[in-house]
Amino acid sequence: MRNPRINSDFSSGQTSTKTRLQQLLLPSALALTLAVSPLALAQSWDGPAYELLGRWEHITTAMDKSSREQALESLAAEATALVEANPGNSDLLIIDGIVRASLAREVGGLGALGAAKQARKVLERAVEIDPDGHAGSAYVTLGALYDRAPGWPVAFGDSEIAEQMFQRALEIRPEGMDVNYYYAAFLADEGRNAEAIEHARRAEQGTPRADRQASDTALKNQARVLRQKLGG
């Protein structure tokens, strides 16, 4: 097993040869960009989760950076309260994990570790309830967390587990924009540029969902930038 990398997304005092500063759970939406497909259409979020998702998208795509951390903290508290009231609802667990993962990106440094660890915990609970993790959404988020978190003994980062999470998401939803973009970013960091270009192209060619235009469009743009940077 490769040594898990220490990543400055979470710990500003650590160094890494593979930094993606400020890319943890980009506003283009870590883990929620479902491509329009029969599977995606069949997998709708329940009412409370859908409402939280809409507010999360507004915070991460439209709100000024200076206000995002506080807004995400408040949204995370609401999500957790809903999870506690509905412990068997996997959708709410996934949204809670996504919000906390986004909060980790906003906080940065060692202060982000608490949010990142809590995000992993609730997402793992979600996939125990729903092995598909809402059409792979939970696995994309877990992959990004394992990819960008510091490794042991600071935290849980592990590149091999990250790839396993991305591969699981691809099995469930091979054309997903989020799946392909975050896997492409991972592959680029690993120096596997040809594979990274292919997955970035798949993300770039995806169709934004009608109810997620802002985040999906941002993700499409990120995929294009990554592909061009890699010379694809």
Order of alpha helices (4+ residues) and beta strands (2+ residues): alpha-alpha-alpha-alpha-alpha-alpha-alpha-alpha-alpha-alpha
